[in-house]
């Protein structure tokens, strides 16, 4: 997506260049565009993508004071192109975020667990039972598993109040692959009853629940 944005900026810059009677120096025009990109921006996160909304054209202001009057008139369109390039990046980022969400919805467990040919579980808590993964059941359940809220505080106190201390997620699901082309990276943990999956990505934590246990022999 970034390469596509630069192609658009390059096309616009070339059109500006053609309209000049006195041609500006190419490398200077490119340099001015890069400086013009600098701006004061407001950042927010959308679908795990950092979005920058430009507010003040800092680079344009700097160029105005550095360039001589004649040079400023020549390179001013390129300076402003640099600033408006921020909006090109913004629009493409928004578009890519919406496309990403449409193709790879975060509320669908199959986005994170698509290929289970080599799937298995690994015990990460010693006192847990030596259970194995029911791959057939997992394959069936993937289509119907629903996302539910994460009640971290409630889960914590339920463990602390229990007479027998236990690990809520004693198994890690390994050997799976996310939906092709998503580029997603996640750790998947299996709940002790075999019915819950905790998916941890660099941006968030997601919890999915199945009707039946995903453990061999589970109910």
C-alpha positions as CSV (number, residue, x, y, z in Angstrom):
1,X,0.0,0.0,0.0
2,X,2.9,2.4,0.8
3,X,4.4,1.8,-2.7
4,X,1.0,2.5,-4.3
5,X,0.9,5.9,-2.4
6,X,4.3,6.8,-3.6
7,X,3.3,6.0,-7.2
8,X,0.4,8.4,-6.9
9,X,2.6,11.1,-5.4
10,X,5.2,10.6,-8.2
11,X,2.5,11.0,-10.9
12,X,1.2,14.2,-9.3
13,X,4.8,15.5,-8.9
14,X,5.5,14.8,-12.6
15,X,2.3,16.7,-13.6
16,X,3.5,19.7,-11.5
17,X,6.9,19.5,-13.0
18,X,5.6,19.5,-16.6
19,X,3.6,22.7,-16.0
20,X,6.6,24.7,-14.9
21,X,8.1,26.9,-17.7
22,X,11.4,27.0,-15.9
23,X,12.0,23.4,-14.9
24,X,13.1,23.0,-11.2
25,X,16.1,20.8,-10.4
26,X,14.7,17.3,-10.1
27,X,16.6,16.2,-6.9
28,X,15.7,19.5,-5.2
29,X,12.0,19.0,-6.0
30,X,12.2,15.4,-4.6
31,X,14.0,16.8,-1.5
32,X,11.3,19.5,-1.0
33,X,8.5,16.9,-1.2
34,X,10.2,14.8,1.5
35,X,10.6,17.8,3.8
36,X,7.1,18.9,3.1
37,X,5.7,15.6,4.5
38,X,6.8,16.6,8.0
39,X,3.7,17.7,9.9
40,X,2.2,17.9,13.3
41,X,-0.2,14.9,13.4
42,X,-2.9,13.3,15.6
43,X,-2.5,9.6,15.9
44,X,-5.2,7.0,16.5
45,X,-5.5,3.2,16.1
46,X,-8.0,1.7,13.7
47,X,-8.3,-2.1,13.2
48,X,-4.8,-2.4,14.6
49,X,-3.4,0.1,12.1
50,X,-1.8,3.3,13.3
51,X,-3.5,6.3,11.5
52,X,-1.9,9.7,11.4
53,X,-4.1,12.7,10.7
54,X,-1.9,15.7,9.7
55,X,-2.8,19.1,11.3
56,X,0.0,21.6,10.9
57,X,2.4,21.7,7.8
58,X,5.7,21.9,9.7
59,X,7.8,21.0,6.7
60,X,6.2,23.6,4.5
61,X,6.8,26.3,7.1
62,X,10.5,25.3,7.4
63,X,10.9,25.4,3.6
64,X,9.3,28.8,3.4
65,X,11.9,30.3,5.7
66,X,14.9,28.4,4.2
67,X,14.3,29.0,0.5
68,X,14.9,32.3,-1.1
69,X,11.8,34.1,-2.5
70,X,12.5,33.1,-6.1
71,X,13.2,29.5,-5.1
72,X,10.1,29.4,-2.9
73,X,7.8,30.3,-5.8
74,X,9.4,27.5,-7.9
75,X,9.3,24.8,-5.2
76,X,6.2,25.8,-3.3
77,X,3.9,23.3,-5.2
78,X,6.3,20.5,-4.3
79,X,6.4,21.5,-0.7
80,X,2.6,21.5,-0.5
81,X,2.5,18.2,-2.4
82,X,4.6,16.8,0.4
83,X,2.1,17.9,3.0
84,X,-0.9,16.7,1.1
85,X,0.9,13.4,0.6
86,X,0.0,12.8,4.2
87,X,-3.6,12.6,3.2
88,X,-2.9,10.2,0.4
89,X,-1.2,7.9,2.9
90,X,-4.2,8.4,5.3
91,X,-6.8,7.5,2.7
92,X,-4.8,4.4,1.6
93,X,-4.3,3.4,5.2
94,X,-8.0,3.7,5.9
95,X,-8.9,1.8,2.7
96,X,-6.4,-1.0,3.5
97,X,-7.7,-1.2,7.1
98,X,-11.3,-1.6,5.9
99,X,-10.2,-4.2,3.3
100,X,-8.2,-6.1,5.9
101,X,-11.2,-6.1,8.3
102,X,-13.5,-7.3,5.5
103,X,-11.2,-10.1,4.3
104,X,-9.9,-11.1,7.7
105,X,-12.5,-10.3,10.4
106,X,-11.1,-10.3,13.9
107,X,-14.3,-11.7,15.3
108,X,-13.9,-14.9,13.3
109,X,-11.7,-17.6,14.9
110,X,-10.9,-19.1,11.4
111,X,-9.1,-15.8,10.6
112,X,-6.4,-16.9,13.1
113,X,-6.8,-20.7,12.8
114,X,-7.3,-21.7,9.2
115,X,-4.9,-24.6,8.5
116,X,-4.9,-27.3,11.3
117,X,-3.1,-30.1,9.3
118,X,-0.2,-30.1,11.8
119,X,-2.1,-28.8,14.9
120,X,-1.5,-30.1,18.4
121,X,-1.5,-28.9,21.9
122,X,1.5,-28.4,24.2
123,X,1.1,-28.5,28.0
124,X,2.6,-25.3,29.5
125,X,1.4,-26.0,33.1
126,X,2.9,-29.1,34.7
127,X,-0.1,-30.1,37.0
128,X,-2.4,-30.1,33.9
129,X,-3.7,-33.3,32.5
130,X,-1.7,-34.9,29.6
131,X,-4.6,-34.3,27.2
132,X,-4.3,-34.3,23.4
133,X,-6.1,-32.3,20.7
134,X,-9.2,-33.6,19.0
135,X,-8.4,-32.2,15.5
136,X,-11.6,-33.5,14.0
137,X,-13.7,-31.7,16.7
138,X,-11.6,-28.5,16.2
139,X,-12.2,-28.5,12.5
140,X,-16.0,-28.8,13.1
141,X,-16.1,-26.2,15.9
142,X,-14.2,-23.5,14.0
143,X,-17.2,-22.6,11.9
144,X,-19.4,-22.1,15.0
145,X,-17.1,-20.7,17.7
146,X,-18.3,-17.4,19.0
147,X,-16.3,-14.5,20.3
148,X,-17.1,-13.6,24.0
149,X,-15.9,-10.9,26.4
150,X,-12.8,-11.3,28.4
151,X,-13.4,-11.1,32.1
152,X,-9.9,-10.9,33.4
153,X,-10.7,-9.7,36.9
154,X,-13.5,-12.3,37.3
155,X,-11.3,-15.1,36.0
156,X,-8.5,-14.0,38.4
157,X,-10.6,-14.0,41.5
158,X,-12.3,-17.3,40.6
159,X,-8.8,-18.9,40.5
160,X,-7.7,-17.2,43.8
161,X,-10.9,-18.2,45.6
162,X,-10.6,-21.8,44.5
163,X,-9.4,-24.2,47.1
164,X,-7.2,-25.9,44.5
165,X,-5.1,-23.5,42.5
166,X,-5.1,-24.1,38.8
167,X,-4.1,-22.5,35.5
168,X,-7.0,-21.4,33.4
169,X,-5.1,-21.9,30.1
170,X,-2.7,-24.8,30.7
171,X,-2.3,-25.6,27.0
172,X,-0.9,-23.8,23.9
173,X,-2.3,-24.7,20.5
174,X,0.6,-25.1,18.0
175,X,1.1,-26.1,14.4
176,X,-1.8,-24.0,13.0
177,X,-1.7,-21.3,10.4
178,X,-3.8,-18.1,10.0
179,X,-5.9,-17.4,6.9
180,X,-3.7,-17.2,3.8
181,X,-2.6,-13.7,3.0
182,X,-3.6,-12.2,6.4
183,X,0.0,-11.9,7.7
184,X,-1.4,-12.3,11.2
185,X,0.7,-13.5,14.1
186,X,-0.9,-14.8,17.2
187,X,-0.5,-17.1,20.2
188,X,-3.4,-19.5,20.9
189,X,-4.1,-20.9,24.4
190,X,-6.6,-23.6,25.2
191,X,-8.8,-23.3,28.3
192,X,-8.6,-26.1,30.9
193,X,-12.1,-27.4,30.0
194,X,-11.0,-27.5,26.3
195,X,-13.9,-25.2,25.2
196,X,-12.2,-21.8,25.3
197,X,-9.5,-20.3,23.1
198,X,-7.5,-17.3,24.1
199,X,-5.9,-15.6,21.1
200,X,-3.2,-13.1,21.8
201,X,-2.0,-10.8,19.0
202,X,0.5,-7.9,19.2
203,X,-2.6,-5.5,19.4
204,X,-5.2,-7.3,21.4
205,X,-6.6,-10.4,23.2
206,X,-9.6,-12.3,21.9
207,X,-11.6,-15.0,23.5
208,X,-13.6,-17.6,21.6
209,X,-15.9,-20.3,23.1
210,X,-17.0,-23.6,21.6
211,X,-19.9,-25.8,22.5
212,X,-17.9,-29.0,22.9
213,X,-14.4,-29.7,24.2
214,X,-11.5,-29.6,21.8
215,X,-9.5,-32.0,23.9
216,X,-9.4,-35.7,23.2
217,X,-12.0,-37.4,25.4
218,X,-13.5,-34.1,26.5
219,X,-17.2,-33.4,26.5
